[in-house]
């Protein structure tokens, strides 16, 4: 599993419905590798206060793990973290903010079967 990015609507922590197929595949692959640990990192754009953005980013990460669980995935290998707006992928116009409203799934460690 390489780095995966899910994009979110502005101000929303709802997991995008079009990401469920991707989450199911990632979850199954992760569960096939019991040593794998996956970080689910939530991010926000810079609109709003730092506290609001931090809370939103955590909610995005936690909701993504809940979506994995809803899909029947064992989520013991997944850990959530929120970064708020502190790690943008793009800076500049508000038109570029959509890529900053995201959750990234990243394998921290693991080994194949």
Beta strands, then each sheet from edge to edge (+ up, - down):
strand 1: 4-7
strand 2: 37-42
strand 3: 78-82
strand 4: 102-109
sheet 1: 1+ 4- 2+ 3+
end
